[in-house]
């Protein structure tokens, strides 16, 4: 047989053999489509504000959990011990991840937390921006007559937009105890901004109109922040500011330590040259660290 013809014949047989491989094998699957679709789980209260989440089976690669606090899904164990510090009803969701990293199934349960933890409960009022009552808990320090640095409130979000280096501060007063540490966090979302900042400060000094607020220090004392010069915010983001934001080298843990009893001001300081569609925030937290 002609050598070239023999080669082509063998190639044709090889292609035919590959094309005839089935996409699935009965009972085994093809390694891509998950075969286990049971994402159910049990919730056991272990103590006040503490719960154990237990998957009903473990025949999958790993779990994703959403605790219903606005932070979205995060990877966790088959058995997950969680702390829910704030009173309310939470829809907890569990995803099981199968072969090929595919979401095989999702299940959910609603957990009702009867009361807030006395030490770690959220000190922020109206942090969900759910209605006019929530919004009324906040004050603004920089009324902006040119309408280029404005906060707006819609569908459970507070959104800030600015241009031409204008800025504004949204704040509220909270009570702290001397010697205690407090941590700030929030859920944030944006399509991305340019030459902009969106930072959380806490200080005993009250924000005032036409004064750039930096708590009791300077502009390097923010607890959490989106800051394009520090490497965050230029592309789309959605999630906790503690995860999506920049880390402040001067305060990498994002905590505030009270030096005296009394009133401090939790302030969101934001502005920029081009914030485009803006940065939105919800589920704002400021709570004691155990």
Secondary structure as UniProt FT lines:
FT   HELIX           3..19
FT   TURN            26..28
FT   STRAND          41..47
FT   TURN            48..49
FT   STRAND          50..55
FT   STRAND          62..66
FT   STRAND          74..76
FT   STRAND          79..83
FT   STRAND          88..97
FT   HELIX           99..101
FT   STRAND          103..113
FT   TURN            118..120
FT   TURN            127..128
FT   HELIX           132..135
FT   TURN            136..137
FT   STRAND          139..140
FT   TURN            145..146
FT   STRAND          149..154
FT   TURN            155..156
FT   STRAND          157..176
FT   TURN            178..179
FT   STRAND          181..190
FT   STRAND          194..203
FT   TURN            209..210
FT   TURN            215..216
FT   TURN            219..220
FT   STRAND          224..227
FT   HELIX           228..230
FT   STRAND          237..240
FT   HELIX           241..244
FT   TURN            249..250
FT   TURN            252..253
FT   STRAND          255..257
FT   STRAND          262..274
FT   TURN            276..277
FT   STRAND          279..288
//
